[in-house]
Amino acid sequence: MFLKIISRLTFLHNIASIFVNLTPFFILHNFSKYHALRKSIEMIRMDRIDGDYCEFGCFTGASLNHVLNLTNKNDFLKKK
C-alpha cells in the first residue's frame, strides 16, 4: 500500500529526476560503479566463495580503495 502511494506522488519522481539531471555524469558513474562492486562483494560473502580478488583499474585506484573500505571492517579478504 505504501509503495502504491509513493508511486502516485509524481512530484517525488520529478524531484528525483531534477537531482539526477543536475548531478555531473562522472559522479553518477562512480556511484554506479561503487554500487556494483558492493553488490559483487556481498554476493561473494553470501555464497561463501573462496578465492582471490584481482583489480585491474589503473586510473586512480578508487575502485580498489572502495573494495578495501568495504572489506576491511570485517576481515572479509583476510581469511586464510
C-alpha positions in Angstrom: 0.0 0.0 0.0 2.8 2.4 0.9 4.5 1.7 -2.4 1.3 2.5 -4.3 1.0 5.8 -2.5 4.7 6.7 -3.3 4.3 5.6 -6.9 1.4 8.1 -7.4 3.3 11.0 -6.0 4.7 12.4 -9.2 6.3 15.4 -7.5 8.8 12.9 -5.8 9.6 11.5 -9.2 10.1 15.0 -10.6 12.4 15.9 -7.7 14.5 12.8 -8.2 14.7 13.5 -11.9 15.9 17.0 -11.3 18.5 15.8 -8.8 19.8 13.2 -11.3 19.9 15.7 -14.1 21.8 18.3 -12.1 24.4 15.8 -10.9 27.5 15.6 -13.1 27.8 12.4 -15.0 31.1 11.3 -13.6 29.6 11.3 -10.1 26.7 9.2 -11.2 29.2 6.9 -13.0 31.3 6.5 -9.8 28.2 5.8 -7.6 27.0 3.2 -10.1 30.5 1.6 -10.1 30.7 1.6 -6.3 27.3 0.1 -6.0 28.1 -2.7 -8.5 31.3 -3.5 -6.6 29.4 -3.6 -3.3 26.8 -5.9 -4.8 29.6 -8.2 -6.1 31.3 -8.4 -2.7 28.1 -9.0 -0.9 27.2 -11.9 -3.3 30.6 -13.4 -2.8 30.2 -13.1 1.0 26.7 -14.6 1.0 27.7 -17.5 -1.3 30.9 -18.1 0.8 33.0 -18.2 -2.4 36.7 -18.8 -1.7 39.3 -17.2 -3.9 41.3 -14.1 -4.6 40.3 -10.6 -5.6 42.0 -9.1 -8.6 41.6 -5.4 -9.5 42.6 -4.2 -13.0 41.8 -0.5 -12.5 44.7 1.8 -13.4 43.5 5.4 -13.4 43.4 6.5 -9.7 42.9 3.2 -7.8 39.5 4.4 -6.5 37.8 1.1 -7.1 40.4 -0.9 -5.2 40.2 1.7 -2.4 36.4 1.3 -2.3 36.6 -2.5 -2.1 39.2 -2.3 0.7 36.9 0.0 2.6 34.1 -2.5 2.1 36.1 -5.5 3.2 38.5 -4.1 5.9 35.9 -3.8 8.7 35.1 -7.5 8.9 38.3 -9.1 7.6 36.5 -10.5 4.6 39.5 -10.7 2.4 41.9 -11.7 5.1 40.5 -15.2 5.7 43.0 -17.9 5.0 
